[in-house]
Amino acid sequence: MTAAERRASGSLAAVFAARILGLFLVLPVFALEAARYPGGSDPSLVGLAMGIYGLTQGLLQIPFGIASDRLGRKRVIVVGLLVFAAGSFVAAAADSLLGLLVGRSLQGAGAVSAAVTALLADQTRDAVRTKAMALVGASIGLMFALSLVAAPLLSAAVGLAGLFALTGVLALGCIAVVVWWTPPAPAEQKNAPRGRLAEVLTHPGLLRLDVGVFVLHAVQLAMWVAIPGLLVEAGLAQQDHWKVYLPAILASFVVMAATLFPLERRGYLRAVFLASVGLVALVQLGLLAAAARPGLALLAVLLFAFFCGFNVLEATQPSMASRVAPAHARGAALGVYNTLQSLGFFAGGAVGGWLAKNVGMQGLFAACAGLMLLWLAVAWPMRAPAAPPSPEEVLADEAQAT
């Protein structure tokens, strides 16, 4: 990468990471903490409050992307982050579940993911764009892992309101990064959104990835309607949940580094990807069995296996979407991809809460397993995108660029 590309990749990955960290910090403790608010005794309403963020995010992702084409990427990103920060502070001040729901809705209305990824695509060449997108994807997985460790400790210290306030502060910090660290945006070209959107929505490879990102994040959020309660039922106090999360997360990153990148270089990306989908499906079946009599050791093993699969999928899917998409339709493809990701969050929270209330934890995990198996069937015909450029090709491109 050139210096400008490194600066763009680092700054925008930092924006993604800080924003996602703020969102994920409330995830492991929301179901337990929200029960203390008026109206928090209804699991379906708690799940709706968890997932409503994804609904407003999904509805506004493509409009924000289109606005960034016309008004400029940075301007739209700053406005979206201000809306996200406002929602965070509303949730921090809430004294009822309804207030939390309103705050989460406003958080989602700051739908800047597509604009951020489009800006990153604008500022990187084809030869290094996969590396830049993979950095963003890996930052999301890393922040999710960090949040699972930090959330119980921070929640015990500052409560759910404090977590939302911290989220707002992180969003304001992201604005400073965009304004003063991210390189100036290049001049955007006029687009034809209708033609590009139609092309993206009929591209088989992109549609498989869109289904996948929806399912992965729906299952992820639905799981955390139940996981904190299962750990408590197994005898582990909420403030000690990090003792399970931390070893599982660290070990899963070691496994990912030892398997994903070497196997991708050898041409086994498709096999690793499909195996990871199957692994997450097996974890859901394991949780279905564990829900009847939660045991701490079994839950720890299942969470380790989940993170192994999740981290691989979270690191590879954004990169694959940027490589599979036609070059002239990349912005539209990432807009649709991020919309499906957000809708997955909403569906996971809302439907996960409804399932927990009406059919119990076992029914919830059975539904998650079914979704993962459906994704495996949809993804099976996939073809791995073209291999990333070799170091020699990257050096040649850099020499040509200079």
C-alpha positions in Angstrom: 0.0 0.0 0.0 1.0 3.6 -0.6 1.2 5.9 2.4 -2.1 7.5 1.5 -3.7 4.0 1.2 -2.4 2.9 4.6 -3.7 6.1 6.2 -7.1 5.7 4.6 -7.3 2.0 5.5 -6.1 2.6 9.1 -8.3 5.5 9.8 -11.5 4.0 8.3 -10.9 0.7 10.0 -10.5 2.6 13.3 -13.9 4.4 12.6 -15.5 1.0 12.0 -13.8 -0.5 15.1 -14.8 2.3 17.5 -18.4 2.4 16.3 -18.8 -1.3 16.3 -17.2 -1.6 19.8 -19.7 0.9 21.1 -22.6 -1.2 19.7 -21.3 -4.5 20.8 -20.4 -3.4 24.3 -24.1 -3.5 25.2 -24.8 -6.8 23.5 -23.6 -9.4 26.1 -25.3 -7.6 29.0 -28.4 -6.0 27.4 -30.8 -8.8 28.1 -29.9 -9.0 31.8 -29.6 -5.2 32.4 -32.8 -4.3 30.4 -34.8 -6.5 32.7 -34.3 -4.0 35.5 -36.1 -1.2 33.5 -39.9 -0.7 33.6 -41.2 -3.0 30.8 -38.1 -5.1 30.8 -39.8 -8.3 32.0 -41.1 -9.1 28.5 -38.3 -11.0 26.5 -40.0 -10.1 23.2 -39.8 -6.4 23.9 -36.2 -6.8 25.2 -35.3 -8.6 21.9 -37.0 -5.8 19.9 -35.0 -3.2 21.7 -31.8 -5.1 21.0 -32.7 -5.5 17.3 -34.5 -2.3 16.4 -31.1 -0.8 15.7 -30.7 -3.1 12.7 -34.1 -2.2 11.3 -33.5 1.5 11.1 -29.9 0.8 10.0 -31.2 -1.4 7.2 -33.8 1.0 6.0 -31.3 3.9 5.7 -28.1 2.2 4.6 -28.8 2.5 0.8 -30.1 6.1 1.1 -27.0 7.1 3.1 -24.9 5.5 0.4 -26.6 7.4 -2.4 -26.4 10.6 -0.5 -22.6 10.1 -0.1 -22.4 9.8 -3.9 -24.1 13.2 -4.3 -23.0 15.2 -1.3 -19.6 13.7 -0.5 -18.6 10.7 1.6 -17.1 12.6 4.5 -20.0 15.0 5.0 -22.5 12.1 5.1 -20.3 10.0 7.4 -20.1 12.9 9.9 -23.8 13.5 9.9 -24.5 9.8 10.4 -22.1 9.6 13.3 -23.8 12.7 14.9 -27.1 10.9 14.7 -25.6 7.7 16.1 -24.1 9.7 19.0 -27.4 11.4 19.7 -29.1 8.0 19.9 -26.4 6.7 22.3 -27.0 9.6 24.7 -30.8 9.2 24.5 -30.4 5.5 25.5 -28.0 6.5 28.3 -30.7 8.9 29.7 -33.5 6.4 29.3 -35.5 5.3 32.4 -37.7 2.7 30.7 -37.5 0.0 28.0 -39.3 2.4 25.7 -36.6 4.9 26.1 -34.0 2.3 25.3 -35.9 1.4 22.2 -36.0 5.0 21.0 -32.3 5.4 21.6 -31.4 2.2 19.8 -33.6 3.3 16.8 -31.7 6.6 16.6 -28.4 4.8 16.8 -29.4 2.7 13.8 -30.5 5.8 11.9 -26.8 6.8 11.7 -26.3 4.3 8.9 -22.8 5.1 7.6 -21.3 1.6 7.0 -21.9 1.7 3.2 -20.6 5.3 3.0 -17.4 4.3 4.9 -16.7 1.2 2.8 -17.4 3.2 -0.4 -14.9 5.9 0.8 -12.4 3.2 1.4 -13.0 1.8 -2.1 -12.5 5.3 -3.5 -9.1 5.7 -1.8 -7.5 2.3 -2.6 -6.4 0.7 -5.9 -7.8 -2.7 -7.1 -4.5 -4.4 -6.2 -4.7 -3.6 -2.5 -8.5 -3.2 -2.0 -9.0 -6.7 -0.8 -6.3 -6.2 1.9 -8.0 -2.9 3.0 -11.5 -4.5 3.1 -10.1 -7.5 5.1 -8.7 -5.1 7.6 -12.1 -3.6 8.2 -13.7 -7.0 8.4 -11.1 -8.2 10.9 -11.6 -5.0 13.0 -15.3 -5.9 13.3 -14.5 -9.4 14.5 -11.9 -8.1 16.9 -14.2 -5.5 18.4 -16.9 -8.1 18.9 -14.5 -10.3 20.7 -13.2 -7.4 22.9 -16.7 -6.3 23.8 -17.6 -9.8 25.1 -14.6 -9.5 27.5 -15.0 -5.9 28.5 -18.8 -5.6 28.6 -19.5 -7.5 31.9 -16.7 -5.7 33.7 -17.8 -2.2 32.4 -21.4 -3.0 33.1 -20.7 -3.9 36.7 -18.8 -0.6 37.1 -21.0 1.9 35.2 -24.2 0.1 34.3 -26.1 -0.1 31.0 -26.5 3.7 30.9 -22.7 4.2 31.3 -22.1 1.8 28.4 -24.4 3.8 26.1 -22.7 7.1 27.2 -19.3 5.5 26.3 -20.8 4.6 22.9 -21.7 8.2 22.3 -18.2 9.4 23.2 -16.7 6.8 20.8 -18.9 8.1 18.0 -17.7 11.6 18.6 -14.2 10.4 18.5 -14.9 8.8 15.2 -15.9 12.2 13.8 -12.6 13.6 14.8 -10.8 10.7 13.0 -12.8 11.2 9.8 -12.3 15.0 9.8 -8.6 15.2 10.7 -7.0 11.8 10.0 -8.8 10.3 7.0 -7.3 11.6 3.7 -9.5 14.0 1.7 -12.0 12.2 -0.5 -11.2 12.1 -4.2 -13.7 13.6 -6.6 -16.7 11.3 -7.0 -18.0 10.4 -10.4 -21.7 10.6 -11.1 -23.4 7.3 -10.8 -26.4 5.6 -12.2 -27.9 4.0 -9.0 -30.8 2.2 -10.7 -28.7 0.3 -13.2 -26.0 -0.6 -10.6 -28.6 -1.7 -8.0 -30.4 -3.9 -10.5 -27.1 -5.5 -11.5 -26.1 -6.1 -7.9 -29.5 -7.7 -7.0 -29.2 -10.2 -9.8 -25.6 -11.3 -9.2 -25.6 -14.9 -7.9 -22.3 -14.6 -6.0 -23.2 -11.4 -4.3 -26.7 -12.7 -3.4 -25.1 -15.7 -1.6 -22.9 -13.4 0.4 -25.9 -11.2 1.2 -27.9 -14.2 2.5 -24.8 -15.2 4.5 -24.3 -11.8 6.2 -28.0 -11.7 7.1 -28.0 -15.1 8.6 -24.6 -14.7 10.5 -25.7 -11.5 12.3 -29.2 -12.7 12.9 -27.8 -15.8 14.6 -25.2 -13.8 16.4 -27.7 -11.5 18.0 -30.3 -14.2 18.7 -27.7 -16.2 20.5 -27.0 -13.3 22.9 -30.6 -13.2 23.9 -29.9 -16.5 25.6 -26.1 -16.9 26.2 -25.8 -14.6 29.3 -28.7 -16.3 31.0 -27.3 -19.7 30.3 -24.0 -18.8 31.8 -25.7 -17.4 34.9 -27.8 -20.6 35.2 -24.6 -22.6 34.9 -23.3 -20.8 38.0 -21.2 -18.0 36.6 -22.0 -14.5 37.8 -22.5 -11.8 35.2 -19.3 -9.9 36.1 -17.3 -13.1 35.7 -18.5 -14.0 32.2 -15.2 -12.7 30.8 -13.5 -15.7 32.3 -15.3 -17.8 29.7 -15.2 -15.2 26.9 -11.5 -14.3 27.1 -9.9 -17.7 26.7 -12.4 -18.7 24.0 -11.7 -15.5 22.0 -8.0 -15.5 22.3 -7.7 -19.2 21.3 -10.1 -18.7 18.4 -7.9 -15.9 16.9 -4.9 -18.2 17.2 -6.8 -20.9 15.3 -8.0 -18.4 12.6 -4.4 -17.1 12.0 -3.1 -20.7 11.8 -5.7 -21.9 9.3 -7.4 -19.1 7.3 -4.5 -17.3 5.8 -2.3 -20.3 5.0 -5.2 -22.2 3.5 -6.4 -19.2 1.5 -2.9 -18.9 -0.1 -3.1 -22.5 -1.1 -6.5 -22.1 -2.8 -8.7 -23.6 -0.1 -10.8 -20.5 0.7 -14.0 -22.1 -0.4 -13.4 -25.1 1.9 -12.5 -23.0 4.9 -15.5 -20.8 4.3 -18.0 -23.6 4.1 -16.4 -25.4 7.0 -16.9 -22.3 9.1 -20.6 -22.1 8.2 -21.0 -25.8 9.2 -19.1 -25.3 12.4 -21.4 -22.4 13.5 -24.4 -24.7 12.7 -23.0 -27.5 14.8 -22.5 -25.0 17.7 -26.2 -24.1 17.5 -27.1 -27.8 17.8 -24.7 -28.1 20.8 -26.3 -25.2 22.5 -29.7 -26.7 21.8 -28.6 -29.7 23.9 -26.8 -27.6 26.5 -29.9 -25.4 27.1 -31.6 -28.3 28.9 -28.9 -28.6 31.6 -26.3 -25.8 31.1 -22.8 -26.8 32.1 -20.0 -24.3 32.3 -17.4 -26.5 30.6 -19.6 -27.4 27.7 -20.7 -23.8 27.2 -17.1 -22.7 27.2 -16.2 -25.3 24.5 -19.2 -24.3 22.4 -18.3 -20.6 22.6 -14.8 -21.3 21.5 -16.0 -23.2 18.5 -18.5 -20.4 17.7 -15.7 -17.8 17.7 -13.5 -20.0 15.5 -16.2 -20.0 12.8 -17.5 -16.5 13.4 -14.1 -14.8 13.2 -13.3 -16.5 9.9 -16.6 -15.6 8.4 -16.5 -12.0 9.7 -13.0 -11.5 8.3 -13.6 -13.0 4.9 -17.1 -12.0 3.9 -16.5 -8.2 3.4 -13.3 -8.9 1.5 -15.1 -11.5 -0.7 -18.0 -9.1 -1.4 -15.5 -6.4 -2.6 -13.8 -8.9 -4.8 -16.9 -10.6 -6.3 -18.6 -7.3 -7.1 -18.2 -5.8 -10.5 -15.8 -2.9 -10.3 -18.3 -0.4 -11.6 -21.0 -1.5 -9.1 -18.9 -2.0 -6.0 -20.5 0.9 -4.0 -24.0 -0.4 -4.7 -22.9 -4.0 -3.8 -21.5 -2.9 -0.4 -24.7 -0.8 0.2 -26.9 -3.9 -0.2 -24.4 -6.1 1.8 -24.5 -3.7 4.7 -28.3 -3.4 4.5 -28.6 -7.1 4.8 -26.2 -7.1 7.7 -28.3 -4.6 9.6 -31.5 -6.3 8.9 -29.9 -9.5 10.2 -29.2 -7.7 13.5 -32.9 -6.6 13.7 -34.2 -10.0 12.9 -31.9 -11.7 15.3 -32.9 -9.5 18.2 -36.6 -9.2 17.5 -37.3 -12.8 16.5 -34.8 -14.2 19.0 -36.6 -12.5 21.8 -40.0 -13.8 20.5 -38.6 -17.3 20.2 -37.1 -17.2 23.7 -40.5 -16.1 25.1 -42.8 -18.5 23.2 -40.7 -21.7 22.5 -37.9 -21.4 25.0 -34.1 -21.4 24.6 -34.1 -24.8 22.9 -36.5 -23.6 20.2 -34.3 -20.5 19.7 -31.2 -22.6 19.1 -33.0 -25.0 16.9 -34.1 -22.1 14.7 -30.5 -20.8 14.6 -29.3 -24.2 13.6 -31.9 -24.3 10.8 -30.8 -20.9 9.5 -27.1 -21.9 9.4 -27.9 -25.1 7.6 -30.0 -23.1 5.1 -27.0 -20.8 4.6 -24.7 -23.8 4.0 -27.0 -25.0 1.3 -27.2 -21.6 -0.4 -23.4 -21.1 -0.1 -22.4 -24.6 -1.4 -22.3 -23.7 -5.1 -20.1 -20.7 -4.4 -16.8 -20.2 -6.2 -13.9 -18.6 -4.5 -13.0 -15.1 -5.9 -9.8 -14.6 -7.8 -6.7 -15.0 -5.6 -5.3 -11.8 -4.1 -2.4 -10.2 -6.0 1.0 -11.6 -5.2 3.5 -9.4 -3.3 5.5 -9.0 -6.6 2.3 -7.8 -8.4 1.6 -5.3 -5.6 5.1 -3.9 -5.7 4.9 -3.5 -9.4 1.6 -1.7 -9.1 3.1 0.6 -6.4 6.1 1.3 -8.5 3.7 2.2 -11.4 1.6 4.4 -9.1 4.7 6.4 -8.1 
